[in-house]
Amino acid sequence: MNEPVIKTVVEIDLKGYSEIVREVEEFCQEFRQKFGCDNLNLLPFINRHIQNFIDKGLETINKKREDVVQATNGDNAVIILDNADEAYKFATAVHKATKSYNDKQTEPSAERRFRIGAATGELVENYDGNTLTGYTIVKAYRLEANAEPGKYFVVDVETHKSFSPEIHNKFGDEKTVYDKNNKEFQAHICQIIYDNSWEYFDKLNDREKQIVYKIGLEDTEKQEISEDHLIRRLVEEVIVEKEHSSQTVFVLTEKFLNYFPEIIINAILEEIKEKRLNILKNYSIFKILERLNLESLKERLQTLIQIDGLTLADYLINIIKNLQKEENDGNLSENYAVGNIFNLLIKLNIKKNFSYFDLSNISIWNADLTEAILTGVDFSNSDLKNSKFSQPLGCIHSIAFNTDGSYFATGDAHGSIRVHNTKTLELCFFHNERKSQIWSVAFRKDNKHNKEKEMLAWGAEDGSVRLYEITTNTSSDNKTEPNLIHEINETKRILSVAFSPDGNTLAIGGDENIKVIKINHSYAHSSTLNVSQISCMTFISNDCIASGSQDGHIRLSHIEPRNRNKDASWTVHPQAVLRCIAYHSTKKILAIGGEDGKLHLLHLDPNNRYMERFDLKTEISQVRTLAFNQDGNILAVGCIDNNLNGESEHKIKLWSFSENNWIDTLEGHEHAIRSLAFCPQSHNPKLLVSGGDGRTVLFWHQEDKRWELSNRKLEGYANRIWSVALSRDGKTFACGGEDSKIHLWNYHERTHIPLQTLDKHSNWVWSVAFSPNADILASACEDNKIYLWGLQEGKWQHICELVGNSEIKGHEKRVRCVVFHPDGYNLASAGNDNKIILWDITDLQSPQILSGFTKHTDRVLSVAFSPDGNYLASSSRDQNIYLIEVDTNHKPYSLGNNYLLGNHSDSHKDQVHSIAFSPDSNKLVSGDFDRELKLWDVKRQKLIGHWYGYQKILSVAFHPKKQIVASAGHDHIIQLWDVDDPNNVKLIKTFKGHKRTVESVVFTPDGKQLISCSQDQTIKFWQVEGEINISIHTLELGKPYQGMSISGVKGFDLPQILALEELGASK
C-alpha cells in the first residue's frame, strides 16, 4: 500500500429518495399492467436526472466525474477532493442548482433537496489499487446525515480549519452533532445561500448599481443619497438602515453581503481587462480586499492578463502610466484609480518595490503604501488624499489622553511626540526636534471656568522638558494644534512629568530630583524636592507627590515646606527598579509595580494609611505599567509573565476589585509593554490603549465582559541597530536591529543599499557574529532563536537553527549575544534566561548543544572568547563577571572551572554591559552602567586598573594591535583610551556624531578604523589615528524614504509632511 494521503471527502445524498423510488416503481408497475409493457423501467432515468445536479457541482470546480467520484448509487455519491474550498464550492453549486430547479416545480414531490457533509483526513489505497478507504469516509457519511436538506453544509473540525479565510468565516461555531447510533461528532455548519440575489442585482439599472457600490464600499450616511424612489426599491432586498455613532447609515443586508465581494471582483477584473475603469475610479476597494482570498484573486488576475512578454506587474503599472499621462494633459482628476491599482499590486504581493518611480502629478487616493519600497520616488505635485505611508514610530514609552479623551499623545524612544485624534487616529501633531528619547507625556486639564487651556508636557532622556498650550484650529476641521510656550533644560534624564489636579503645578522628576514649576506667566521654578533616582511619579493632591525610585523606594513628598513633616517613604525592594505608579483619587489607592514582579497597594485614606503587598495569584516576573479605569474598579497591569505553554510573555492583565480576581488577560504585544491608558470619555469608557517596545499602539474594547483587540492600531518604522560585526578578513560587515533583518555590506563599498538583506528572523536581531574564516554568520533574536547562515556562491543562505535537546534546553528568552570560538567549530550564546550555552557546530547540518553555565542570577549581557580559546568570559545585569575555562583537550569541548572576578570592593556596582579580551588574551576590559571601566588580569583574575568613563557603558572593544580600548554608551559618544599603563589610563580621543545611544563598536582587523552602530539608526566609520574626531562615513538605516520628493503634494497636512521628512522624504 502507498503512504496515506490527506483528502477532503464529500458525501451527498438526496432527501426522500426511497419515496421517489417507491412512487416510480408503482407508476411503472401500473403502466406495465395497463399497457403490457414489461420492459418499462424509469428508475435509471430518474437516477441520471438526480446525478445531473452532482455533475453541475463538479463542473463548478472543474472536476470530471471519473476523476473524483469514488462511489455512487442512484441518489448519492462519495467524492474525493484535494482541498476543503473545493468541497464548499461544490456544495454551494449543488444547492443553488436544486433551488433554481425547485422554483419551477408546481408539485412539492417533484422538488429535489440534497444533504451534504464533508470530512478531511487520511485515506489509503484499497487493495484494488483504484479506490481509497479510511475512517474519513465514514465520518463524512455521518456528518451528511446531520445536514438539513437543500440548505446546510456540515463539515468536521479539520475541514473547517482547512478553509480559506473568506469561506472559514461563513461557518458557525463548533457544535456537537450525533449520528444514527448517537455517537458524538464535533462539527461546523454553514447555511448555503442559494437565493436569487445575483439575478436581482443583474436586473438593477446603472444608477441603482452605483448606489449599491457606494454603500458596499464606503460608509454612507442616509442624507448622502437623495433618490428616495431608488432606495425604496433596494431596501430589504439589498440594503438596510442602521444607527451608527448617532447617524443613520445604509449598509448591505447580511444576505447580500456574502455576494458583494464576488460582484465587485468580477466587475473590476473586467475593468482591468478592458482598461475601462469605472468602479476603480469612483470607489476605494481597500475594505473589500480584506474580505477576499488574495491568492485566488491574484491567480484570476494572472489568468486574465495573458499578453506575451508582459507580466501582471507590468500590465498594472502600464495602467498607472496611462492614467498619469491623462492627468498631465490637464488638471488632476479626483479619483481612486491609481490608489486601487497600488493596493492590488501590494496586497496581492505582485510588486512592492517602486524605487525611483516617477509618480508625480497624479491622484493617488486611499493607497496603503506602508509595505512599499519607495526610495527615491517622485511624488511631487501629486494628490495623496487618505493614502497611508510608514510612520516614524519608535518604542512607545508613554501614552496620555487629554481631559475629554478626544485625542491622545505618545512619546517614543526616537524622540517623537505624536498627538492623534482618538476617533479617526488622524495625526494632529508631530514633533521630533531634539531626537532624544521621550520618557513621559502628560496633559493638563482645561479649566473652562478660568478660561485656562489644556497643556501638554513631555520629558526626555537629555533632560529637556517642553510645555505646549493646546489650541483648536476652527478653520481646519477643528484640528488640535499644540503651541510651544515654555522650555526647561536639565542636565540629567527626565523620566516622569505630571500636572497637579488643579493644573497649576508641573512636576518633573528623573535621575537628579523632583522640581516643581508653578504654571503662571513666568513659569518659575518654585521648589526642589529632596528625592532622586525617580523612575515614576504622580500627584496625590495639589500638594503631595508620590514617586517610585530606581532603588526600590516609594515616597510621598509635599511641596509646601510647612507640610514636609508629613513626608513618608517605604522600601518595597532595595534592589528592584519601581517602573510604574498609578493613583485613583476616589478610591484613594496608589498602585506601584516594578522589576521584582510584585504589585503593592498603598491605601491613602487619612484615617487608615497602610501598605499591602498585593496577592497577584499568578506568576509575574516584571510589572512594567499600570492604569486605573475611570471608576477605579479595574486595574490594568502591563507585565512580563512566566511564559507558560509557549504564549507571549508580554501581557495585559485586568484585575477587578469588586470580584477580587483577574477578569481578563489581553495578548497582542510581542515586546515589553511600557504604557497603558484608559480613555476618559464618558461615552467611551471601555477603551484601553497600550504601547511598548514593538513600535505599535494597540486599542482594546470591552465587548460584554470580555476585552477584545481592535483591528485599529498604529504601527511605525524604526530601526535601532543593536549589533555590528566585521569579518576577520575585513571584507564584509553586518548589522542586526529593530527591523528584524540582517543587513550585509561590502566593507570597501559601503553604499546605502546593502549588498544583501536576510529576513528570516521575525523579531529583533540582537547580535550578529562572523566565524573566524568569515564563511559562517550567526544571529541571535528576541524570539529565543539562533540562526546560522553560510556563504554559498557569493550569497548568504540560511543553514540551520540552533536548538536544545531532551537533556539540555535551548534558550527560553531573548538571546542577547553570540560569539564564535577562535577555532570556528564552537559557538557561545547568552541571554535573558540568565544562562550561557556552548554549541558544537562542526557538523552544520546537525549542530549539538554541549553544556550550559547558569551561575548568573540576571540577564547575561555579554560573552567573549579569549583569542587563545582557553577562556570564555561573561558579564551580566547581576553586576558580576565570570571567567570560565574552556576544556579544549577533548572533543567536543566543554566548560570547566569558573572564577568570579572581583570582590566586594573592586567589583562593578551596576550592570556590566560589555566585556572584551586583549589580543594577547592576558587582559579583559569591562564597562558598566555606573560609568566605570575596569581592566582585569586574566591569569591572576585580579583587577589591575579602573577609570571613569563619563557615560553608561554599553560597548567596549580592544584594539587588535595596540593597548587601546574603545568605549561607547548612553551619551552618544565613543572614547579611545590608552591602557598601556593600567594605573594611568589616558583618554586619547573622543568621537562625536551619533545622536542617540551607541550600542556596539568594533575595530577593523588592521586597527586603523572603528565601526559603530547606534539607536539613531546609523552605522558610522571613524579614523582611529590622526586628529579627525568626526565620522568619515555614515550609513542611514532609519530613512526608508530617502530621496523621496513630496514637493507640492496635496492631501497631507503639516504633521504628515513632518513625519515623512523624518523618514527621509524632502520637499
Stockholm file with secondary structure:
# STOCKHOLM 1.0

chainA/1-1067         MNEPVIKTVVEIDLKGYSEIVREVEEFCQEFRQKFGCDNLNLLPFINRHIQNFIDKGLETINKKREDVVQATNGDNAVIILDNADEAYKFATAVHKATKSYNDKQTEPSAERRFRIGAATGELVENYDGNTLTGYTIVKAYRLEANAEPGKYFVVDVETHKSFSPEIHNKFGDEKTVYDKNNKEFQAHICQIIYDNSWEYFDKLNDREKQIVYKIGLEDTEKQEISEDHLIRRLVEEVIVEKEHSSQTVFVLTEKFLNYFPEIIINAILEEIKEKRLNILKNYSIFKILERLNLESLKERLQTLIQIDGLTLADYLINIIKNLQKEENDGNLSENYAVGNIFNLLIKLNIKKNFSYFDLSNISIWNADLTEAILTGVDFSNSDLKNSKFSQPLGCIHSIAFNTDGSYFATGDAHGSIRVHNTKTLELCFFHNERKSQIWSVAFRKDNKHNKEKEMLAWGAEDGSVRLYEITTNTSSDNKTEPNLIHEINETKRILSVAFSPDGNTLAIGGDENIKVIKINHSYAHSSTLNVSQISCMTFISNDCIASGSQDGHIRLSHIEPRNRNKDASWTVHPQAVLRCIAYHSTKKILAIGGEDGKLHLLHLDPNNRYMERFDLKTEISQVRTLAFNQDGNILAVGCIDNNLNGESEHKIKLWSFSENNWIDTLEGHEHAIRSLAFCPQSHNPKLLVSGGDGRTVLFWHQEDKRWELSNRKLEGYANRIWSVALSRDGKTFACGGEDSKIHLWNYHERTHIPLQTLDKHSNWVWSVAFSPNADILASACEDNKIYLWGLQEGKWQHICELVGNSEIKGHEKRVRCVVFHPDGYNLASAGNDNKIILWDITDLQSPQILSGFTKHTDRVLSVAFSPDGNYLASSSRDQNIYLIEVDTNHKPYSLGNNYLLGNHSDSHKDQVHSIAFSPDSNKLVSGDFDRELKLWDVKRQKLIGHWYGYQKILSVAFHPKKQIVASAGHDHIIQLWDVDDPNNVKLIKTFKGHKRTVESVVFTPDGKQLISCSQDQTIKFWQVEGEINISIHTLELGKPYQGMSISGVKGFDLPQILALEELGASK
#=GR chainA/1-1067 SS CCCCEEEEEEEEEETTHHHHHHHHHHHHHHHHHHHCCTTCCCHHHHHHHHHHHHHHHHHHTTCCHHHHEEEEETTEEEEEESCHHHHHHHHHHHHHHHHHHHTTCSSGGGCCCEEEEEEEEEEEECTTSSSEECHHHHHHHHHHTTSCTTTEEEEEHHHHHHSCHHHHTTSCCCEEEECTTCCEEEEEEEECCCSSHHHHHHTSCHHHHHHHHHHHHSCEEGGGCCCHHHHHHHBTTTEEEEEETTEEEEEECHHHHTTHHHHHHHHHHHHHHHTCCSHHHHSCCHHHHTTSCHHHHHHHHHHHCCCTTCCHHHHHHHHHHHHHHHHHTSSCCCCSHHHHHHHHHHHTTSCCBCTTCBCCSSBCCSCBCTTSBCTTCBCTTCBCTTCBCCCBCCCEEEEEECTTSSEEEEEETTSCEEEEETTTCCEEEEECSSCCCEEEEEEECCBTTTTBCCEEEEEETTSEEEEEEEEEETTTTTEEEEEEEEEEECSSCEEEEEECTTSSEEEEEESSCEEEEECSSSCCEEEEESCCSEEEEEESSSSEEEEEETTSEEEEEESSGGGGGGCEEEESCTTSCEEEEEEETTTTEEEEEETTSCEEEEEEETTEEEEEEECCSSCEEEEEEEEECTTSSEEEEEEEECCGGGCCSEEEEEEETTTTEEEEEEECCSSCEEEEEECCCTTCTTEEEEEETTSEEEEEEEETTEEEEEEEEEECBCCCEEEEEECTTSSEEEEEETTSCEEEEETTTCCSSCSEEECCCSSCEEEEEECTTSSEEEEEETTSCEEEEEEETTEEEEEEECCCCSSSCCCSSCEEEEEECTTSSEEEEEETTSCEEEEECSSTTSCEEEEEECCCSSCEEEEEECTTSSEEEEEETTSCEEEEEEECSSSSCEEEEEEECCCTTTSCSSCEEEEEECTTSSEEEEEETTSEEEEEETTTTEEEEEEECSSCEEEEEECSSSSEEEEEETTSCEEEEECSSTTSCEEEEEECCCSSCEEEEEECTTSSEEEEEETTSEEEEEESSSSCCSCSEEEESSCTTTTCBCTTCBSCCHHHHHHHHHTTCBC
#=GC SS_cons          CCCCEEEEEEEEEETTHHHHHHHHHHHHHHHHHHHCCTTCCCHHHHHHHHHHHHHHHHHHTTCCHHHHEEEEETTEEEEEESCHHHHHHHHHHHHHHHHHHHTTCSSGGGCCCEEEEEEEEEEEECTTSSSEECHHHHHHHHHHTTSCTTTEEEEEHHHHHHSCHHHHTTSCCCEEEECTTCCEEEEEEEECCCSSHHHHHHTSCHHHHHHHHHHHHSCEEGGGCCCHHHHHHHBTTTEEEEEETTEEEEEECHHHHTTHHHHHHHHHHHHHHHTCCSHHHHSCCHHHHTTSCHHHHHHHHHHHCCCTTCCHHHHHHHHHHHHHHHHHTSSCCCCSHHHHHHHHHHHTTSCCBCTTCBCCSSBCCSCBCTTSBCTTCBCTTCBCTTCBCCCBCCCEEEEEECTTSSEEEEEETTSCEEEEETTTCCEEEEECSSCCCEEEEEEECCBTTTTBCCEEEEEETTSEEEEEEEEEETTTTTEEEEEEEEEEECSSCEEEEEECTTSSEEEEEESSCEEEEECSSSCCEEEEESCCSEEEEEESSSSEEEEEETTSEEEEEESSGGGGGGCEEEESCTTSCEEEEEEETTTTEEEEEETTSCEEEEEEETTEEEEEEECCSSCEEEEEEEEECTTSSEEEEEEEECCGGGCCSEEEEEEETTTTEEEEEEECCSSCEEEEEECCCTTCTTEEEEEETTSEEEEEEEETTEEEEEEEEEECBCCCEEEEEECTTSSEEEEEETTSCEEEEETTTCCSSCSEEECCCSSCEEEEEECTTSSEEEEEETTSCEEEEEEETTEEEEEEECCCCSSSCCCSSCEEEEEECTTSSEEEEEETTSCEEEEECSSTTSCEEEEEECCCSSCEEEEEECTTSSEEEEEETTSCEEEEEEECSSSSCEEEEEEECCCTTTSCSSCEEEEEECTTSSEEEEEETTSEEEEEETTTTEEEEEEECSSCEEEEEECSSSSEEEEEETTSCEEEEECSSTTSCEEEEEECCCSSCEEEEEECTTSSEEEEEETTSEEEEEESSSSCCSCSEEEESSCTTTTCBCTTCBSCCHHHHHHHHHTTCBC
//
